[in-house]
Amino acid sequence: MNTETEPAAEQRHAPSEDANFIVNIIAAAGDHDGPALRRQLANLDPADIADVIEHVPLETARTIAKMVGRYLPPEFLAELSWERREEILPELPNDYVGRALGQLDTDDAAAVAADIDEKQLGRVLAAADEDTRLAVEEALSFEEETAGRLMQREYVAAPEGDSVGDVIDRMREDSAELPDEFFEIYVVDALMRPIGAVRVSSLLRARRETPLIDIMRSPLILIRQEMDQEEVAQTFQKYHMASAPVVDGAGRIKGMVTVDDIVDVISEESEEDLLKLAGVSEAAQTDSVFKSVRARAPWLLVNLGTAIIASWVISNFEGSINQLIALAVLMPIVASMGGNAGTQALAVAVRAIASRDLTEGNAPRYILREAMTAVSNGAIFAVVLAVVVSIWFQMPLLALAMALAILINFACAGLAGILVPLTLRRFGADPAVSSSVFVTFVTDIVGFLAFLGLATLILLS
């Protein structure tokens, strides 16, 4: 029996996590030492090269692009964030970028081309081959964040009369024309309209003489070129798809979308919705302080306005607060608890709207559920806080006012959390952007008004 243990696999770390590596890159760029930059970047994966360029200062990134950009693998361009890509593309030679577009998958080539300045793009496409130029121009004719931009124009299709052997032989003969990665062969009719799909795994298991139509799956989920990428992602999630054909208005196949692109879309959309919910925009590593301030200040200004209104409500009960200091001690609890309840309902609502689970048809059910949930939670915490206040201040009537205020504020918080985003959507606004400001406004106003008003009525009238 062999008792020797296998050596543990070495854990791989990104070069950007190595402070010394980044320092050496910055130093070589500062010295304009092209050979040193080439040596340090030579054996890195394209994704790691992009990661390094993301983490160094902008001037260093531009120097790298200018001095050694033409020696880097084209795939690194597709891995860069659009902000950094937009900043370094002017430093790259036009002929290199033109060749790079031809070597990338057409969906990645379109993404890179979209970030090129219009004047430079003309020179880049002039340096590219005709097929690349036509593919990029076609992709850019579609709106951003649509399937037309997202799709890969390389795909594998076969006539409906072919057999398994016919398809395998043709793929071997034209292997240079195949996409780098594909999961299905699309079966098309005489007008190039997809009528089914055969998984590669099914193709390999079948006998050569088997007709494709016997092993294809149908009906097929088709993606329209103008479909929003978020809707495409939701279709992939709903039907558990690895790829899908993209068709034009006449139903003819024009390309395909694969799951690796959908993963990127889901990540981007989720991050965007999360940031919008907080009232901020994406803050890239390269963003300036001024850009970050400009993106966030408007919502802070709205928050300031709602806070002033809430303070005005409190000022109307100044006499009550002076007579009973306990009101000043307890009123933040009411507003805070209501705010958290509203935020919970809001998070559920925005997620349901984004995933299209919440529609006009089922909105009453969602509203009722959130209202009942809020009232139930309000009743629980009304009892808890009534006990706490009774023990703390030895004032049963104050405990009653606290309990009623909590119950009222929770009910309003639950309704605001669901109704505010629905109302904003009805008026064409993005519910993820400004809902939190209005929900907080409602819970603060209702919380202060309910607690101070009830306390004044019950204890001081």
N, C-alpha and C positions, 0 to 999 in steps of 0.2 A: 504493500500500500504506500502510495506516494504521499508523504506528509509535508512536502514543500508547499508553501503558500504562494499563490500568485501575487506579484507586485500590484499594489493598488494603482488604479488608473489615475494618471495625473490630471488634476482638475485644471481646466483651461480658463485663463482669465483674459479679459479684453485688454488690449494694450492701453486703452484710455484709463484703466484703473491703476496703471503703473506710473506713479508720479515721475520717476526718473526718466522713463521713456518719453513722456510728454515734454519734460524739461529739455531733453536732448533734441527733440523735434523742433522746439521753439528756438533753441540755440543754433541749430543748423540753418533754419530759415533766416534767423537774424544775421548770420554770417553769409547768407546767400550761397551756401555750400550744397549745390545740386547733387553731387555724387553721394554725400552723406545722407541726404534725404532719400535718395533712391535706394540706398542700402538698407535703411531702416524701415522703409515701406515695402520693400521688394517681396517679402514672403508672407505678407499679411493677406487675410481674406478681404475681399472687397467691402464686406460689411464692417470689418475692423478699421479699414482705411477711412471709410466714411465716419466712423465713430471718432477716430482721432481728429479728423478735420472739424467735426462738430465741437470738440472739446478745446481746441486751441483758439487763441484770439483771432479776430477777423483778419488782421494784417498778416498773421502767420499763415492762415488758410489761403489767402490770396497769393502769398509768395510760393506756397507749395504748388498751387494750381499753375502759376506762371512758369515755375522752373522745372517741375517734373510731372505736370499734369498729363502730358502726352504719353508718358510711360506707364500710367496707372491703368488698371483694367477698367473697361467701360462700365462694368456692373456697379462700381462704387457710386456713380452718379445717381443710379436708381435708389441707392440706400440712403442718400442724404435727405435731410429735411428740406422742404421746399424753400425755406428762408435762406439756409446756408447755400443751397444749390444756386439760387438766384444771385447770391453775392459773388460766387466764384466763377460762374459760367463765363462772364466777360473776360476773365484772365486765361481761359483755355483757348488753344488754337482752333479756328473754325473747321479745319480739315479733320482734326482729331474728333471734335464733337460730331461732325457729319458721319464719320466712320463708326463712332460709338453708337449713334442712333440705329445704324444698320445692324449692329451686333446685338443690341438689346431686343428682348421681346417687344412686340409692337405696343403693348400697353405701357411698359416702362419707358419706351421711346417717346410716347405721347406725353407722359408725365414730365419727362425731362424737357421736351420741346416747349411745353406750356410755360416753363419758367425762363425761357430765353427771351431776351429783349427782341422786339419786333425787327429792328434793323439787323441785329446779329443773326436772327433766325433765317432771314433771307440768304445770308452768306453761308450759313451752316447747311441749309438744304441744297444750295448750289453745289456744295462739296460732297453731298451724299449721293448714293445711287438712286435711280429713278423709282424703284420699288419702295425704298425707304421714304423718299419725298412724298410719294402719293399716299402712303399709309399714314404718315404724320399729318399731312394736310387734311385727310379725311377725318382723322381723330379730332383734330382741332376745330373741325366744323361743328362739332357737337358741344352742347353746353357743359360747363364744368360739373363734376359730380353726377354724371349720367352714365348709363351702361355703355354708350358710344365711346366715352373717354376711357372707361374702365376695361373694356373688352380687349382680348388678345386676338389679333387677326389671323394668326396661324391656328389651324384646326385640322382634324382628320375627318373626312367625309367619304362615304361610299354609296354607290347606287343601290337601290332596293333589290335589284336582281342579283347582286354579288353573293358569292359564298364566302365562308371563312377563309378558305385557301386563297381566293382572289385578293382579299384584303391584306392578308399577311404578305403575299408575294409583292403586292404593289408597295407596301410600306418598306419592305427590304430594298426594293429597287430605288425608291425615292427617299431614302432615310435622311438625306441632307435637308429635305424640305419639311421634315416633321418638326412639330413644336418640341422644345426641350422637355416639357412635361405635359402629359395629357392622360386622361382617365377613361375617356369614352370615344368611340367612333360613331359619328352621327350618320344615320341612314337617311338619304335624301331622295326625293322624287326627281323627275326629269326637269323640273323648274327650280331645283336646288332648295326646295322647301323641306326642312327636317320633319320626318314622320316617326322617328324612333331613335334609340341610342343603344349601343352595345358596349357594355363595360369591357375593358381590356382583359380583366380576369375571366369573364365569360367567354371571350374570344379564344383565349389560350386553352380553355378547357374543352372547347367544342372540336369536333372532327372537321377536317378540311372541307368536306363536301356539304357541310351543313349550311343551308341558306341563312343569310343574316336576319331575315324577317322572322325566322323561327326562334331566335335567341334575343331579339331586340326587345326593349321595354317601351311600351307605348300606352297611353298618350304621353307626350313629352312636355315638360314645363319649358316654355319659351320666354326669353327675356327680350323686351323691346329696346331698341337702341336709345330711345328718349327716356327710358325708365330711370328714376332717381336711384343713385347708388344705395341709399339707405333702404329703399324698397326691395332692391335686388338682394341685399344682405338678409332682409327679413324672409324673402322667398327661399333663400338657401337654408336658413335656420328652420323654417317651417317644414320643408320637404327633405331635410338632411341630405343635401346635394353636395357632390364633389366638384361638379362643373355643370354648365348649362349653355346651350347655344343662344346666340344673340341674332335676332332677325330684324329685317327692315320692314317697312310698311306693307310690302307685298308678301311677307312671310318667308323671304329667302334668307338663308343663313349668311351672316356676314362676319362672324367671329364667335368667340366663346369667352365666358368668364369662369375662372377657376377659384377654388376655395382659398388659395393663398392670398389672392387679392381681396376676398371677402373678409378674411381675418384682419387685414389692414383697415378696411372700411369700418368694421365693427369697433376696432380699437380707437380709430379717429372719432367716430360719431359718439362713442361712450364718453371719451375724454372731453369732447366739445360740450356735450350735455351736462356733464358734471361741473365744468367750469362755468357754464352759463347759469346753472342753478345757484352758484355762489356770486353771480353778477360780475365775473371777471372773464377776460379772454385769455387765450393761451399765452404763456410767458416762456418764450424760447430762451435757451442759454445765452443767445446773442442779443437779446432785447436790451435796449437802453433803459435807464431809469425813467427818462421822459416818456418813452413809449408805454411803459407799464403804468405810470401815473395817469397818462391820458386815457388809457383803457378802463381804469378802475374808478377814477375820480367822479365821473358822472353818476354812478350808482351810489357812491358814498354821499354825494350831494342830495340825491333823492332820500337816502336814509336820514340825513340831517333834517330835511324838511319834515319827515314823518315823526322824528324824535321831538322836534319843536312842538308839533301839534299835540303829541302825547304829554309833553311838559305843560302845555297850556291847559289840558284837561286837569292835570294834577293841581295847577295853580288855582283852579276854581274851587278846590276843596281845602284851601290853605287854612281856613278857620277850623275845619274839622281835624286836620292834622295837628294844629297847634293845641287843640283841646285833648287829643288822644294820640300821643307819640307812637303808640303801638301800630297805628295805621301806616306810618312811614317805614316801620320795621318790616311789616308783612306784605305791603303792596308789591314789592319786586317779585315775591314768590308767585303771586297770581299771574303776573305778566310773563315770567319766565316759564312756568309750567304750561301756560297756554301757548307760548311761542314754540316750545318743543313739540307739543301735540300737533300744532299746525304744520311744523316742518315735517313731521312723520307722514301726515296725510298728503302733503305736497309732494314729497319724494315718491310716494306710491302713485300719485296721479300723473306726475311728469313721466315717470317710467312707463306707465300704462299708455299714455298718449304717444310717447316715442316709439313704443313697440306695436302701436295700433291695436292694443287690447281694449282701450277705452274709446268707444265710438259714440255717436249720437244715439244709436239704438240701445246701447246698454248703459248709458250715462245715469239714468235714474237709479239703477241697481247699485252702481258705484257710489252715488251720492248717499243713498240710504245706508249702505254698509258703513261708509266713513262716518256718517252722522251717528249711527248707533254705536260704533266703536268708540267715538269720542265721548258720547254721553256715558257709556259704561265705564270708561276710564275715569271720566270726571266724577262719577258717583263714588268710585273706589277712593280716589285721592281726596275728595271732599270729606269723606268720613275720616280718613287718616289725618288730614290737616285740622279738622275740627277737634279731634282728640288732642293733637299736639298743642293747638292754640289754647284749649281749655286748661291743659296742664301748665302751660307756659305763663299765660296771663291771668288765669283764674277768672275768665270772663266768658260765660256761656253764650251771651248774645253776640260777642265779637266772633266766637267760633262759628255761630250760625251764619253770620255775614260772610265769613271766609269760605265756608262750605258752599253757600249759594253762588258766590262769585266764581269759585273754581268750576262749579258745574256749568254755569253760563258761559264762561270763557272757553272751556273745553268744547262745548257744543258749537260755539261760533268758530273755534279754531279748526275743528273737523270739517265744517261746511266751507270755510274759507280755503282750506287746503285743497279741496276738490273743485270748488266753484270758480276760484280765481284763475287757475290755468285753463279751465274750460271756456271761461269768458274771454280770456286773452286770445285763445285759439279761434274763437268765433269771430273776433275782430281782425284776424289775420296776423296777430303778433305771435312771436315765439314764446310759448309759456315757460320755457326753461330760463329765459333771460331775466324777467322782471317779477316773476310770481313771488319769490321769497320776500321782496321788499313790501309788497302789498299784504301778504299774509302776516308778516311781522307787524305791520301797521294796524291791521284789524285786531290782532291778539293784544297788542299793547293798549290800544284805545278801549276795547271792550273790557280788558282786565282791570285797568285803572278805574274806568267809569263804573263798572259793576261793583267792585270792592268798596271804593270810596263812597259811591252813592248809597249802596246798601248799608254800610256802616253808619253813615250820617243819618239815614232814615231810621234804622233800628236802634242805634245807641244815643244819638244826639238830638233827635227831633222831639 
